[in-house]
Amino acid sequence: MLLLSNLLTKFVRNGSLHLTDATGKRHVFGGKGPGPEVHVKLHDKALHTKLFLNPELHAGEAYMDGTLTFEQGSSVYDFLYLFSINRAGLGAHRSQKLLRGLWRALKRRQQANPAKVAAANARHHYDLSTDLYRLFLDEGLNYSCAFFEHPETDTLEEAQRNKLRRIAAKLKLEPGMRVAEIGSGWGSLAIELAKNGADVTAINVSPEQLRIARERAAEAGLSDRIAFRELDYRALEGHFDRVVSVGMMEHVGIGHFDDYFAKIAALLTEDGYAFVHCIGRMTPPGTTGPFIRKYIFPGGYVPALSEVFAATERVGMWIDDMEVLRLHYYYTIKHWRERFEARRSEAAALYDERFCRMWEFYLCAVELGFLNGSNMVFQLLLSGKRDAVPIVRDFMVETLRKA
């Protein structure tokens, strides 16, 4: 317990952590700055060492296993909120600096995503029961950042429709345009673009998502305008007026960024351009947290903008436009977390209690990463030709007004 106490003393400054260790002894850490008062109990002596060595992974696993519990009204959200406002102190501890150095050394290996591995990684998350996702997503099953024009009053459904309309406006679609969508989810964006007159080729490596997407396109009467294909992005061929990628780049892996942008460039017609929507970080390049990497998104990585722009420079693409959405994903995931909590018993019936705790830990952690951490979302327009995108940005607003 001595090593863990040393770590927590340096880590927790804002708010306070009241910890009952596995022997029943009580400890209090922090209290020097504003923040929540969180009460935690450990039920396994092995956690005294595990939490010191790798707190980000083992705290989540212990919560999943029931060997880390909360007392006096505290919750996993409170615990992770306390973590999020003290994160700088954790990273400054010598043990964590050494651990992060090891992660950086293994970064490219952890994110190696050749086609077969990429497909397996995607299916790990996206081939879960669609009924699970229906518990907390909007009716269109949009599993990416929404756009909240009025954060306090917009429903999740309204915010996701806002997002789809804004993407269509940025694409400046004309009837008959050919659009390639890389990573098509459950089909909402492909359906939106087809409604705007485009002929869409939408690719995905998740059979479950493709099955639902095809059903939804048929229900919308758009099966003749959308071709859903089970295909890795590297295998797609042809030329398209627009290429769209929403929430896909996070799964590419840093060693494949050049391949990703080179493929987008190769798919575009001479006058075409691409739209890329991706989670990013406002800090220098880093690594994927161990809990997220092991349980939620194996092979995934949130890039720094410096890594993104270095890749587009090497490939020779123009960055025609960029928009940064800073808090929109916080509001989105807040809706998801609250909806999941409200229907938690249904999730437990689909899976089990351990799965529910894993999902709670995941949703809380990513929500707070957008509130108190370095995460944001960026949207890029890219082209090979400098004037493929109108040189006055007002065209997006004008298209929205006409919609």
C-alpha positions as CSV (number, residue, x, y, z in Angstrom):
1,M,0.0,0.0,0.0
2,L,3.0,2.3,0.5
3,L,3.7,2.6,-3.2
4,L,0.0,3.3,-4.0
5,S,-0.2,5.9,-1.2
6,N,2.9,7.7,-2.7
7,L,1.3,7.8,-6.1
8,L,-2.1,9.0,-4.9
9,T,-0.6,11.7,-2.6
10,K,1.1,13.2,-5.6
11,F,-1.8,12.5,-8.0
12,V,-4.9,13.7,-6.1
13,R,-4.8,17.5,-5.5
14,N,-8.2,18.7,-6.5
15,G,-11.1,17.1,-4.8
16,S,-10.5,14.2,-2.4
17,L,-10.3,10.5,-2.5
18,H,-11.3,8.5,0.6
19,L,-9.9,5.1,0.1
20,T,-10.5,2.0,2.2
21,D,-7.8,-0.5,1.4
22,A,-8.2,-4.3,1.3
23,T,-7.1,-4.6,5.0
24,G,-9.9,-2.1,6.1
25,K,-7.5,0.8,6.7
26,R,-8.8,4.2,5.6
27,H,-6.8,6.8,3.8
28,V,-7.6,10.3,2.5
29,F,-5.8,11.9,-0.4
30,G,-6.1,15.4,-1.8
31,G,-8.4,18.2,-0.6
32,K,-6.2,21.0,-1.7
33,G,-8.4,22.2,-4.5
34,P,-12.0,22.1,-5.6
35,G,-13.5,18.8,-6.8
36,P,-15.7,15.9,-5.8
37,E,-15.3,13.9,-2.6
38,V,-15.1,10.2,-3.7
39,H,-15.3,7.2,-1.5
40,V,-13.7,4.0,-2.8
41,K,-13.2,0.5,-1.3
42,L,-10.7,-2.1,-2.5
43,H,-11.5,-5.8,-1.9
44,D,-8.3,-7.4,-3.2
45,K,-4.8,-6.8,-1.7
46,A,-3.3,-7.4,-5.2
47,L,-4.8,-4.0,-6.2
48,H,-2.4,-2.2,-3.9
49,T,0.3,-3.0,-6.3
50,K,-1.6,-3.2,-9.5
51,L,-3.1,0.3,-9.2
52,F,0.4,1.7,-8.6
53,L,1.8,0.0,-11.7
54,N,-1.0,0.7,-14.1
55,P,-3.9,2.6,-12.6
56,E,-5.7,3.4,-15.8
57,L,-6.1,-0.3,-16.7
58,H,-6.5,-1.9,-13.4
59,A,-9.0,0.6,-11.9
60,G,-11.3,-0.2,-14.8
61,E,-10.8,-4.0,-14.5
62,A,-11.3,-3.9,-10.8
63,Y,-14.6,-2.0,-11.2
64,M,-15.6,-4.6,-13.8
65,D,-14.7,-7.5,-11.5
66,G,-16.3,-5.9,-8.4
67,T,-13.0,-5.7,-6.5
68,L,-13.2,-1.9,-6.5
69,T,-16.5,-0.5,-5.3
70,F,-17.9,2.9,-4.3
71,E,-19.4,4.0,-0.9
72,Q,-21.5,6.8,0.5
73,G,-23.2,7.7,-2.7
74,S,-20.1,7.9,-4.9
75,S,-20.2,6.5,-8.4
76,V,-17.8,5.5,-11.2
77,Y,-18.6,8.9,-12.9
78,D,-17.5,10.7,-9.7
79,F,-14.3,8.6,-9.6
80,L,-13.4,9.3,-13.2
81,Y,-14.3,12.9,-12.8
82,L,-11.8,13.1,-10.0
83,F,-9.2,11.3,-12.2
84,S,-9.9,13.7,-15.1
85,I,-9.2,16.9,-13.1
86,N,-6.0,15.5,-11.6
87,R,-4.7,13.8,-14.7
88,A,-1.6,16.1,-15.0
89,G,-0.5,15.0,-11.6
90,L,-0.7,11.3,-12.5
91,G,1.4,11.8,-15.7
92,A,4.1,13.6,-13.7
93,H,4.7,10.7,-11.3
94,R,8.0,8.9,-12.1
95,S,6.3,5.5,-12.4
96,Q,3.8,6.8,-14.9
97,K,6.4,8.5,-16.9
98,L,8.2,5.2,-17.3
99,L,5.0,3.4,-18.2
100,R,4.1,6.0,-20.8
101,G,7.6,5.7,-22.3
102,L,7.0,2.0,-22.7
103,W,3.6,2.6,-24.4
104,R,5.2,5.1,-26.8
105,A,7.9,2.6,-27.7
106,L,5.2,0.0,-28.5
107,K,2.8,2.5,-30.1
108,R,3.3,1.4,-33.8
109,R,3.1,-2.3,-32.8
110,Q,-0.1,-1.7,-30.9
111,Q,-1.7,0.2,-33.8
112,A,-0.5,-2.2,-36.6
113,N,-3.7,-2.7,-38.6
114,P,-3.2,-4.8,-41.7
115,A,-6.5,-5.6,-43.4
116,K,-7.3,-8.8,-41.5
117,V,-6.3,-7.4,-38.1
118,A,-8.3,-4.2,-38.8
119,A,-11.4,-6.2,-39.6
120,A,-11.1,-8.2,-36.4
121,N,-10.5,-5.1,-34.4
122,A,-13.6,-3.4,-35.9
123,R,-15.8,-6.5,-35.3
124,H,-14.7,-6.6,-31.7
125,H,-16.7,-3.4,-31.1
126,Y,-19.2,-3.0,-33.9
127,D,-20.4,-6.6,-34.2
128,L,-22.0,-6.4,-30.7
129,S,-25.7,-6.8,-30.7
130,T,-27.4,-3.8,-32.5
131,D,-30.0,-4.0,-29.7
132,L,-27.3,-2.8,-27.3
133,Y,-26.6,0.3,-29.4
134,R,-30.3,1.0,-29.8
135,L,-30.4,1.4,-26.0
136,F,-28.4,4.6,-26.1
137,L,-27.9,5.9,-29.6
138,D,-30.4,8.1,-31.5
139,E,-33.0,6.6,-33.7
140,G,-30.7,6.8,-36.7
141,L,-27.9,4.8,-34.9
142,N,-25.4,7.6,-35.4
143,Y,-22.3,6.5,-33.4
144,S,-20.2,9.7,-33.8
145,C,-20.1,13.3,-32.6
146,A,-23.4,15.2,-33.0
147,F,-23.7,18.9,-33.6
148,F,-25.6,20.8,-30.8
149,E,-26.8,24.2,-32.0
150,H,-28.5,24.6,-28.6
151,P,-26.7,22.3,-26.1
152,E,-29.1,22.8,-23.3
153,T,-32.3,22.1,-25.3
154,D,-31.4,20.1,-28.4
155,T,-32.4,16.4,-28.2
156,L,-29.8,13.8,-29.3
157,E,-32.0,13.1,-32.4
158,E,-32.0,16.8,-33.4
159,A,-28.2,17.1,-32.9
160,Q,-27.5,14.1,-35.0
161,R,-29.7,15.4,-37.8
162,N,-27.8,18.7,-37.5
163,K,-24.6,16.8,-38.0
164,L,-25.8,15.0,-41.1
165,R,-27.2,18.2,-42.7
166,R,-23.9,20.0,-42.0
167,I,-21.9,17.2,-43.6
168,A,-24.1,17.3,-46.7
169,A,-23.8,21.0,-46.9
170,K,-20.0,20.8,-46.7
171,L,-20.0,18.3,-49.6
172,K,-21.9,20.7,-51.9
173,L,-23.6,17.8,-53.6
174,E,-25.2,17.8,-57.0
175,P,-27.6,15.2,-58.4
176,G,-25.8,12.2,-59.7
177,M,-22.6,12.7,-57.9
178,R,-20.7,9.6,-57.0
179,V,-19.8,9.4,-53.3
180,A,-17.6,6.9,-51.5
181,E,-18.1,6.5,-47.8
182,I,-15.3,4.8,-45.9
183,G,-16.6,3.2,-42.8
184,S,-20.4,3.5,-43.1
185,G,-21.7,2.5,-39.7
186,W,-25.4,1.7,-39.7
187,G,-26.0,3.7,-42.8
188,S,-27.4,7.0,-41.7
189,L,-25.0,9.2,-43.5
190,A,-25.2,7.2,-46.7
191,I,-29.0,7.5,-46.6
192,E,-28.7,11.2,-46.0
193,L,-26.4,11.7,-49.0
194,A,-28.6,9.5,-51.2
195,K,-31.6,11.7,-50.3
196,N,-29.5,14.6,-51.5
197,G,-29.2,13.0,-54.9
198,A,-25.9,11.2,-54.6
199,D,-25.1,7.7,-55.7
200,V,-23.2,6.2,-52.7
201,T,-20.8,3.3,-52.4
202,A,-20.5,2.7,-48.7
203,I,-17.9,0.3,-47.3
204,N,-17.5,-1.4,-43.9
205,V,-15.8,-4.4,-42.4
206,S,-18.6,-5.1,-39.9
207,P,-21.2,-7.6,-41.3
208,E,-23.6,-6.8,-38.5
209,Q,-23.6,-3.1,-39.3
210,L,-23.9,-3.8,-43.0
211,R,-26.9,-6.0,-42.5
212,I,-28.7,-3.2,-40.6
213,A,-27.6,-0.5,-43.0
214,R,-29.0,-2.5,-46.0
215,E,-32.3,-3.0,-44.2
216,R,-32.6,0.8,-43.4
217,A,-31.7,1.8,-47.0
218,A,-34.5,-0.5,-48.2
219,E,-37.0,0.9,-45.8
220,A,-36.1,4.4,-47.0
221,G,-36.5,3.3,-50.7
222,L,-32.9,4.1,-51.5
223,S,-31.4,0.6,-52.2
224,D,-30.9,1.6,-55.8
225,R,-28.8,4.7,-54.8
226,I,-26.6,3.0,-52.2
227,A,-24.3,0.0,-52.6
228,F,-23.1,-1.3,-49.2
229,R,-20.0,-3.4,-49.5
230,E,-18.0,-5.5,-47.0
231,L,-14.6,-4.1,-47.9
232,D,-11.4,-2.7,-46.3
233,Y,-10.8,0.9,-47.4
234,R,-7.5,-0.1,-49.0
235,A,-9.3,-2.5,-51.4
236,L,-11.8,0.1,-52.7
237,E,-11.3,1.1,-56.4
238,G,-12.9,3.7,-58.7
239,H,-13.1,7.4,-58.9
240,F,-15.6,9.5,-56.9
241,D,-16.7,13.2,-56.8
242,R,-16.6,13.0,-53.0
243,V,-15.1,10.7,-50.5
244,V,-16.5,10.8,-46.9
245,S,-14.9,9.3,-43.8
246,V,-16.7,9.8,-40.4
247,G,-15.2,8.1,-37.3
248,M,-13.0,5.9,-39.4
249,M,-9.5,7.5,-39.1
250,E,-9.4,6.7,-35.4
251,H,-9.2,3.0,-36.4
252,V,-6.4,3.4,-39.1
253,G,-3.4,3.5,-36.8
254,I,-0.5,5.9,-37.0
255,G,1.6,3.6,-39.2
256,H,-1.2,3.7,-41.9
257,F,-2.0,7.4,-42.0
258,D,-0.1,7.9,-45.3
259,D,-1.9,4.9,-46.9
260,Y,-5.2,6.2,-45.7
261,F,-4.8,9.7,-47.2
262,A,-3.1,8.3,-50.3
263,K,-6.1,6.1,-50.9
264,I,-8.5,9.0,-50.4
265,A,-6.5,11.0,-53.0
266,A,-6.5,8.1,-55.4
267,L,-10.3,7.7,-55.2
268,L,-11.1,11.3,-56.0
269,T,-11.8,12.7,-59.4
270,E,-9.6,15.6,-60.5
271,D,-12.2,18.2,-59.3
272,G,-13.4,16.1,-56.3
273,Y,-12.8,16.6,-52.6
274,A,-13.0,14.6,-49.4
275,F,-14.6,15.2,-46.0
276,V,-12.8,13.6,-42.9
277,H,-14.4,13.7,-39.5
278,C,-12.2,12.3,-36.7
279,I,-11.5,12.5,-32.9
280,G,-8.3,14.3,-32.3
281,R,-6.2,15.7,-29.4
282,M,-5.0,19.2,-28.9
283,T,-1.8,17.9,-27.2
284,P,1.3,16.5,-28.8
285,P,1.2,12.8,-30.1
286,G,0.4,10.3,-27.4
287,T,-0.9,6.8,-27.0
288,T,-4.2,5.0,-26.5
289,G,-5.2,4.5,-22.9
290,P,-4.7,0.8,-21.9
291,F,-8.4,0.2,-20.9
292,I,-9.8,1.6,-24.1
293,R,-7.1,-0.3,-26.1
294,K,-7.7,-3.6,-24.4
295,Y,-11.5,-3.7,-24.0
296,I,-13.1,-1.1,-26.3
297,F,-11.1,-0.2,-29.4
298,P,-8.1,-2.5,-30.0
299,G,-5.8,-1.0,-32.6
300,G,-7.5,2.5,-32.2
301,Y,-5.7,5.8,-31.8
302,V,-6.8,9.4,-31.5
303,P,-4.2,11.5,-33.6
304,A,-2.7,14.8,-32.8
305,L,-3.2,17.4,-35.6
306,S,0.5,17.5,-36.1
307,E,0.4,13.8,-37.1
308,V,-2.6,14.4,-39.4
309,F,-1.0,17.3,-41.2
310,A,2.3,15.6,-41.5
311,A,0.6,12.7,-43.4
312,T,-1.4,15.0,-45.7
313,E,1.8,16.9,-46.5
314,R,3.7,13.7,-47.4
315,V,0.8,12.6,-49.6
316,G,0.5,16.1,-51.2
317,M,-3.2,17.0,-50.4
318,W,-4.6,20.4,-49.9
319,I,-6.3,21.1,-46.6
320,D,-9.1,23.2,-48.0
321,D,-11.1,23.7,-44.7
322,M,-10.9,22.7,-41.1
323,E,-13.4,23.0,-38.3
324,V,-12.8,22.0,-34.7
325,L,-15.7,20.8,-32.5
326,R,-14.5,21.1,-29.0
327,L,-17.5,20.3,-26.7
328,H,-20.0,18.8,-29.1
329,Y,-18.8,15.2,-28.4
330,Y,-19.0,15.9,-24.6
331,Y,-22.7,16.7,-25.0
332,T,-23.2,13.7,-27.3
333,I,-21.6,11.2,-25.0
334,K,-23.4,12.7,-22.0
335,H,-26.7,11.8,-23.8
336,W,-25.4,8.3,-24.5
337,R,-24.2,7.7,-20.9
338,E,-27.5,9.0,-19.4
339,R,-29.6,6.8,-21.9
340,F,-27.4,3.8,-21.1
341,E,-27.9,4.3,-17.4
342,A,-31.6,4.6,-17.8
343,R,-31.8,1.3,-19.7
344,R,-29.0,-0.5,-17.9
345,S,-31.1,-3.5,-16.9
346,E,-31.8,-4.2,-20.6
347,A,-28.1,-4.1,-21.3
348,A,-27.5,-6.6,-18.5
349,A,-30.2,-8.9,-20.0
350,L,-28.3,-8.8,-23.4
351,Y,-24.9,-9.4,-21.8
352,D,-24.1,-9.4,-18.1
353,E,-23.2,-7.2,-15.1
354,R,-19.5,-7.2,-15.9
355,F,-20.2,-6.0,-19.4
356,C,-22.4,-3.2,-18.1
357,R,-19.6,-2.0,-15.7
358,M,-17.1,-2.1,-18.6
359,W,-19.5,0.0,-20.8
360,E,-20.1,2.4,-17.9
361,F,-16.4,2.9,-17.4
362,Y,-15.9,3.4,-21.1
363,L,-18.7,6.0,-21.5
364,C,-17.8,7.9,-18.4
365,A,-14.1,8.0,-19.3
366,V,-14.6,9.3,-22.9
367,E,-17.2,11.8,-21.9
368,L,-14.8,13.3,-19.3
369,G,-12.0,13.2,-21.8
370,F,-13.9,15.7,-23.9
371,L,-14.9,17.8,-20.9
372,N,-11.6,18.0,-18.9
373,G,-9.1,16.3,-21.1
374,S,-7.4,17.1,-24.5
375,N,-9.9,15.4,-26.9
376,M,-11.9,17.2,-29.6
377,V,-13.2,16.5,-33.0
378,F,-11.9,17.9,-36.3
379,Q,-13.5,18.0,-39.7
380,L,-11.3,18.5,-42.8
381,L,-12.0,19.1,-46.5
382,L,-9.2,17.8,-48.6
383,S,-8.4,17.8,-52.3
384,G,-5.6,17.3,-54.8
385,K,-6.6,20.5,-56.7
386,R,-6.3,23.8,-54.9
387,D,-9.7,25.2,-56.1
388,A,-11.8,22.0,-55.9
389,V,-13.5,23.5,-52.8
390,P,-15.1,27.0,-53.2
391,I,-12.6,29.6,-52.0
392,V,-15.3,31.4,-50.0
393,R,-16.5,29.3,-47.0
394,D,-20.0,30.8,-47.1
395,F,-21.2,28.1,-49.5
396,M,-21.7,25.8,-46.5
397,V,-24.1,28.2,-44.8
398,E,-25.9,29.0,-48.0
399,T,-26.5,25.3,-48.7
400,L,-27.8,24.8,-45.1
401,R,-30.2,27.7,-45.6
402,K,-31.6,26.1,-48.8
403,A,-32.1,22.7,-47.2
